[in-house]
Amino acid sequence: MQLDFLSNLAELPDHLSSGFPENMVFLDCETTGGRADYHRIIEIGLLVVEDGQLVETWQSFINPQTSLPPFIQRLTGIQPTMVAQAPLFSEIAPLLLDKLQGRTLVAHNARFDYSFLKQAFRRAGIDYSTKPLCSVRFSRNLYPQFKRHNLSTIIQRFQINIENRHRALDDARVIYDFFLKTSALLSADDIQACCRQLLKNTSLPPLLEPGAVDKLPKAPGVYYFYDQGGALLYIGKSINIRHRVLSHFSSDHSNPKDLRISRKLAHIDFELTPTDFGAQLRESNQIKQLSPIYNRRLRRSRKLFQYRVDSDNRGYQRLTVQQVTAAEPSQEHFGLFRSPRQALTKLQQLADQFSLCHRLLGLESSGNAKSDQACFRYQLKKCLGACCGKEPPDSYNRRLDEAIRQYPIHAWPYPGPLLVEERSAQDSDLVAFHLVDNWRYIVKLSLAEDIYDHGLQLASAADGSAPTAPTPSRLPSDSSFDLDMYFILIRFLLNPDKLKLNNLKLWPLEHCQ
C-alpha cells in the first residue's frame, strides 16, 4: 500500500511535534564513496530546529583533496570545479561543531553520515561523539505496514517535494518534511516513545518478570501494567506497544509517574488492535471502565460547555463560556469542553497566541472601567488595544475568528449510523467493525453481518466513502455521548489521510425496512 495520498495533507503544522527532541540538526553528507575510513565528504547540508521550529539552514561544499569518481558526479551532479575552491573540512569544523553540539543529530541511515562525520572530525583533531536519531529506523518503527524505508521511497510515499535528489541540503530537508508530516499524522506520545527507544538505553523495572518486554508486539494496541498483587496500575495505547512500554523505563526517569510505576510494575498484558484508531477507542473505554491507579481519571461528561460569540455596541466580538444541553453547529458557537475551567484555560492560551483582549474574552472583569479604558494586558503590550479603541473592530475580529475557528462543532456528516471497518495492513485476519451514530460510539462488532442484530443494513448507496455534503444535526445530550470518543472520531473520520493510513473504510447504514 503506497501513501501517495499524503501529498494533500490538509493542514500541515508549521512546527514539529512536541514528541521529538527539542533541539535537532537534520543533516546529510555527500561523499566520494561508502567507506568512512577511506573516502571523504564533499558536501554537508543541515537544518537546525529549536523547540520544534526551523531556525537555520546551512550548506557547504568540502574540498576532499582527492578526485571525484565519475559515478559520484553522475549521482550527485557535483563537479570537480565545485569542490576545488571549497574549504577543507578542518576549516569549517569549528563552525560545524558549534551547530551540532547540544542538539540531536538526525540523518537517514544515520550510521553512514555519523561515521563520516566522526572520521572527518578526528582527522581535524576534534573528538565528536553523539547518539544519532536514524530516520530509517524511525520510519520502520512508526510505519511498520510498509516494507521499504529508503529516502526515495519516503519521498514517493509522502509525496515530498525535492529539487535536487542526492544533494546534501535537499536530502536533509526531505527528512525534516517527513518528520513534519508525521507530526500531523501521529500523536506526540507515539513519536516520543519511538525517539526515546532509538536514543536511550532503558532500565527495566526490578519486579518485572524476565523476558516480559520481549513478548510484547511491535504493533498497535493497548497495554496494561499490574503490580505484584494484581492491581491495575496503568493503561496505555500505542501504534508500537513494545517501544511505548520501553519508553516508560528510560534511564533518566524524567517523568515522576513513570518512576513510581517502574518501582511497582510486575506484570504486563496487552490487547492487539488492527490500527491506531481501535487502540485509541479501546484505551479511552478501558480507562473509564477499570480506573487504573496512575491514569488521569476519565469520565463521561454529563455537562458540556462551549464558546458563544456576540458583538457589542462598538462592533467588537465578545466571547462567553456557556453550558449547553445539545451542542449545535452554528456560526456563533465553538468548542466543546467538559468544564468551564477547561474552556477558560484554553481561552487564556488563545489570548496569548493571538494577542486577544482579556476583557473582551471575559477573562478580566470590566468593573467600573469606562468603555474606552485600556485593560491591564494593553499596558503589558499583550493586547493591541481593542478594549480602548486603539485597534479597529475589523482587525480584532479577524484575529479572534482565526483563533476560534480551530474549534468548530462538527455536524454528523451522514443521514444515519455508520459502520467503520478497521483492518490491519500486516495481518489480514485482524479486523474489527465499529458501529457509530451521531458521534456516539455504539459497539464493537466481530462480523459486519452483526449490524442486522441492531436492526441496521448497508445503505442503498453505500460504497465505503464519505458523502460530500454534511447533514445538519445536533450533538446528542444524552448520557451515551462521550466527549473523548467524539474527539477520537472526528480526528479519524474527518481526516482522509488518517482514514487511509489506518486502512479504515466507512459504510453508511440505514434501518432495516
Buried (B, 14 or more C-beta within 10 A) or exposed (E): EEBEBBBEBEEEEEEBBEBBBEBBBBBBBBBBEEEBEEBBBBBBBBBBBEEBEBEEBBBBBBBBEEEBEEEBBEEBEBEEEBBEEBBBBBEBBEEBBEBBEEBBBBBBBBEBBBBBBBBBBEEBEBEBEBEBBBBBBBBBBBBBBBEEBEBEBBBBBBBBEBEEBBBBBBBBBBBBBBBBBBBBBBBEBBBBBBBBBBBBEBEBBEEBEEEBBEEBEBBBBBBBBBBEEEEBBBBBBBBBBBBBBBBBBBEEBEEEBBBBBBEBBBBBEBBBBBBBBBBBBBBBBBBBEEEBEBBEEBEEBEEBBBBBBEEEEEEBBBBEBEEBEEBBBEEEBBBBBBBEEBBBEBBEEBBEEBBBBBBBBBBBEEEEBEEEBBBEBBEEEBBBBBBBBEBBBEEBBEBBEEBBEEBBBBBBBBEBBBBBBBBBBBEEEBBBBBBBBBBBBBEBBEEEEBBEEBEBBBBEEBEEEBEEEBEEBBBBEEEEBBBBBBEBBBBBBBBBBBBBBBBBBBBBBBEEE
